[in-house]
Amino acid sequence: MSLPDKNSPTLTLVHPTEEEKLATFKKNGLEWRGALSLEAYIRREHHLADQSHTKDGGISHWILIDSASKDRTILSSCETYRRRALVARNGKVEEVVSHGIGSVFCAPECRKRGYAGKMMKLLGEELKNHQAKEHGKKNCAFSILYSDIGKKFYTNLGWEPFNSSHIALPAKAKRSETDLENSMPQARPLYAEDLPELCAIDEQRIRRTMLKASSGHRTAVAIIPDIDIINWHHSREEFVGRELHGKVPKIKGAIVGSIPGKRVWCYWTRMFYNEDPKATFENTLHILRLVIEEQGIFDWEKESHNISKKAMAEYIPAIGALFRLAQEEAKEWMMEDVWLWNPTEATIDAVKAVEPEAKVIDRDAESIASLMWYGEKNGDGLVCDYVDWLGNEKYGWC
């Protein structure tokens, strides 16, 4: 097979046919199927493309081809997810169009020829306007991706790395004899029917918080954790749960408290990587989103809003209780551990009350949260010097 040069002017980014899309699934599924058979992996991809988050253009598939070639050899491929997002600047909060990029893949026979880089360069330009006008916007505000090949490759293409850390707890229910753990309240499970109302409350809270997060010349951005994006994650775990265990997970998260405005809750998802349904290695329960409902107490990742230690400390036992229930669910579903991305100081204190040896890990190779900003630039510095990515949690992953 004769392959074109990466700088050929005939290399083109296009949407695949259904037959070509299936061909990409068969290729990348050999490496990404995880705990699933290849046949089940392909069914899962079709299933996930039929969710409320992905229907009606919510997901777009892309392939790089040589337009001068008759056989349309797929040189590289990926997919993008249209995401509702917010941008706060100059005292205003605006809902914008953004895109998340996933499944960047180059088949073995096409690797080390620069095709993935060429595709991403073209895609970065394409996403500036992709689906913006049909949603009443002049252009897209930003795009994100999560690099599994370190920071350099995507940084060179315009997606700058942001904070990518996590704290992990083992999937066990052994209690530590700390005063804080002994004072933890009772966490209650959340089920699918509980989530729409909580997601709506969270979105309104976020819109109010975003105004506070933007000050001076800084801009704040956030992917909205709406019910559609949370359901997409749960559809993924339910499909794999059914394939491996013959049942679907019913408990979707946990909540502490009953008084509106004073509650604390989280949503989670289980990610199965081990083919053996009786083995736990590499299986992880991820906290998708952690919410402290009281306004002004816990402004997302911002720890510098003059929030008193005493005010934050009030919620540490409740957060710890959420993690305790998450550990129990992880153990029930053969997970190795529980992860929370980009923990705040209060969250770290809560985790250590449950697991004193827990440490924050800064990722430098996998799931590197990266953002390309399409808005106005502020000097020659990095985007992260003047843009705050708030809510940089697992729910934004794709």
N, C-alpha and C positions, 0 to 999 in steps of 0.2 A: 504493500500500500504506500503510495507516494503522498507525503504530507506537505502542506504549504509552509512557507516561512512565516514566523509570527508577525512580521512587519508587512506582510502582503496586504495591499489595499483592498483585496477582495474578501478578507476575513470580515464576517458580518454577524451581528447579534440578532437572533430571530426567536420567535416562539415556536416550539416544536409541534409537530402533528401528534395525534394520539399514539400512533405507532412509534414515533421517535421518543415520546415521553416514556412509553413502556420500555424501550431499549435503554434509556438512562436508568430506570429503576432496576433493571436486570444487572446492569454494570455496577452501579454504586451499592446495590443491595448485597453483593458479594462481600463487601467490606463493612457495611453499616447495618446489617440486619439484626445485630445484637443477639437477643435470645430467640428470635423468630427464624423459622425456615424462610427461604427466599420467596416461596409462594405466598406465605403469610405476610411477609414484609411488603410485597407488592399490593396485596389486598389492604394492608394498613395505610399505605400511601394514598390509595383511592378513597379510603374511608375518611382520612383526615382532610382531603380536598373537598369533602362534601359537608363540612361543618359550617355553622353560622359565621364563623370567623373567616372562612376561606371561600364560601360561595360567592357567586356574582362578582367575580374579579378580585376577590380577597387574596387569592394566590395567583401568581403569574410564574410560568415556567419559561426558562431561557436556555438557548443553546448557541454555541459559537460554531459556525460553519464557514466553509469556503464557497462563496456564492458563484465562483467560476467552475466549481466541480459539479458534475451531474449527480453524483451519488449522495450529496449532502452528508458527508461523514461528520459525526458529532465529535468535535475537538475538545469541548469542555461544556459543562452544564451547571445550572443552579436554579434556585427558585426564590421568589420574593413574596413577602406578606405585607399587604397594605395595613397600616396601623394607625388608629386614632391616636393623636398626640397633642400635647399642649406646649406652647412656647410663651414664656413670661418675660417681658422686657418693657422698659419705659412706662412702668405702672399699669400695664395691660396684660391680660391673659388671652391668648388666641388659640382656638382649636385648629390644628394643621394636619396635613397629610404627611405621613412618614412611611418608610418601608424598612422591613427587616429582611435580611438576606440569609439564606440557609442552603445547605446541601451543595456547596461548591465542590465540583468533582471533575476530575480528569482521568479518563481510563488509562491503565498502565501503558498501553501502546502509544499513547499521545503525550506522555509526561516528559518533563525536562526539555520542552520545546518552547515554553513561554506562553502557551495557549490560555492557561488559567489567568495569568496576569493580563493578557490582552482582553479576555472576556470581562474581567472586573473593571478594567479601565473604561471599556465601552459602557458597561452597566452603570458605573458611577455617573456618567454623563446622562444616560437614558433616564435614570431615576430622578433627576432634577425636575422633570415635568411629568413623569409617568402617573397617570390617573388623577392629576391635580385638577384640571379644568372641569372634569365631570363631577368633581366634588366641590366646585365653587372656589377653587384656589388658583392663584397664578402659577404657583410652582410648589414642589415638595420642600419641606423645611430641612429634613435631614434623613439619613439612612444609617442603619446599624447592622452590625454582624458580630459573631462570636468566633474568634479565630482559634482553631485547634492546632495551628502551626507556628505559635509564638507571635511576637509583635512586629517583626521587621517587614514581612511580606506585605501585609495590608496597610501598614503605616506608609510605606513607599507609594501605595496606590491612593492614599488620601483618607483612609479610615484610621483615625488616631485612637490609641488605646486609652481607656479610662480605668478607674479603680476596678480591679478584678481580684477580690479576696473572698475567702469563705471561712466559716468556722464549722467544725464537724463534731457530732456526738455519736458514739456507738449505739447501735440498735439494741438497747437493753433497758431494763427497768430497775436496775439496782439503785437503791436510794443512797445518797451521801448524807452523812450526819452533820449537816450545816444548819445553822439557825435559819438561814434564808429558805432552804428547802423545806424545813419543818413548818415555815409560815406560808407556804404556797397555797393559794386558793384552789378550788376544784375547777378544772377545765372540762367543758362539755364538747362532745363531737359536733361537727357541722356536716350537714348532708346537702345533696345537690339542691334541694328545694329552698335551703337557707341562703344560698349564695346571691341570687339576683338582687335582693334588697340590700345586702351588705355591700355588694359591688357599687350599687347606685349611691349609697351613703358615702362610700370611700371616694368616688369620683367628685362629688360635691365638695368634700373636705379638701381634696387635692387642689381643686380650682381656687379655693380660698387661700390655701397654703402657698401656692405658686407665686402669688403676689408678694408675699413676704420673702420668698426665696430669691427674688430678683432685686438687686440693689446696685446703684452706681452704673457702671458700664457693663455689668455682668448680665448674662441671659441665662434663664433656667429652662430646661426642656425635660419632658417626661412622656413616656408611653403610658396611655391610660389603661389601667388594669380592669377593663370592663368585663362583663359576664361572658362575652363571646371569646375573648382571649383565654380566660380561665377555663371555660368549657372545652376549648381546643386541647389544652393540656390534659384535661381529665378524659377526653375521648381517646387520647393516645394511651394513657395508662389502662383504661378499661379494655381497649382492644387487646393489649398484650396480656393483661390479667386473665381475660377469657381464654386466650390461646394457651397460656402456660398452666393456669390453675383451674380453668373451667368455671370461673366466677369473676365478678367485677368488684373492685373496691367501693364500698358504700360511704365510708367516712372520708370526707374531702378536706377536713381541716379541724380547727378547734377554736373555742371562744371562752373568754372569762368575763364574768359580769353580766348584769341584766339591765342596768340603767343606761338608756341612750345617752351618748356623749361621754361615757366613762368606761366603755367596753374595750377589750383588747382581743384581737382575733388574728388568725392566719389561715391561708389555704396552702395545701401541699399537693405534690404529685409523686408517684412512685415510678422510677425508671429502672427497668429490668434489662440487665446486660448478660446475665449468666443463663446459658441454655438449660442448665439443670434446675428444674423447679424446686429442688430441695437444697440448693446451694445459695449462699448469700453473697459470695465474692463479687465486688464491683456494683452490686445493686444498691441504689441510693434513693432515699426519700428526700426530695427537695422541697424546702419551704418556698412556695411561689411568691408569697406576699405577706408581710407582717404589718398589721394596722393597729396603731394606738389612736382611738377615736377622738380623744379630747383635743380640741384645737389649741395649738400653741405649745403643746407639751413636747411633741416629738415630730418636728418638721422634716420628715423624710430623713435624708442623710445629713442634714445640716445640724451640726452640734454647736454652732457659734451664734445662736440667736438669743443669747442671755437667758437660756433656759437653766434654771437652778438645778443643782445636783439633787436637791431634796425632791423637786417635782418629778424628775426622771426616776429617782429611786423608788417612788411610790408604785411604779409599774413593773419593777424588776421581778417581784414574786409572780405576777400574772404572766409575764413572758416566760418565766421558768416553767410554769404550769403547762403552757402550750407545748413547750419542748418535751416535757415529760410524757404527754399524751402522744406526741409525734414519735418518740422512741418506742412506745408500746405498739403503735401501728406499724412502725418499721419492722419490729420483731415479728409481728403477726404475718407480715407479707414477705418475709425472707429478704429483708433489706440488710445491707451491711452497716449502714450508718445514715445519719440525718445531716443534711447540709443547709446552711443559710448563707446566701451571698451578701457580701459587703455589710457585715454587722456593724451597728453603732456601738458606742461605749456602753449604753444601758443593756443592749442585747448581749454583749460579751459578758457582762457581769451576771446576767441571768443564766447564760449557758454554763458558766463556770460554777454557778450554784448547783447545777444538775451534774456537771462533769468537770470537776476542778482541774483536771489535766488538759482540758480542751485548749487549743491554740488557734490563732488566726493564721491562715495560710494565704500568702500572696501568690496567685497563679501567674506563671510566666510562660506557660506552654499551651494550656488548654482553656477553652471558654474565655478568651480575652475579650471583654466588652469593648467594642470599637465603634466610633461614630464619625461619619462624614457630614460636615456642616455645609448647607447650601445657602445660608444667609450671609449677611454682611460680615466681613472679617474685621477684626480689631487689631490692626498692626500686623507685624510679621510673626507673632508668637503662635504657639500651639492653640488649637481650638479649646483645649481644656483649661487654658489660661483665662478665658473669658466666657465659657459656657459651662454651666453646672448641669450634669445629667442626674436628675433626681429620680428616685425609685429605680435605681439600677439593680433590680432584683431578678430572680429566675423567671418570673412570669414573662419578661421581655424576650427570653431566649427563643430561637427558632432554628 
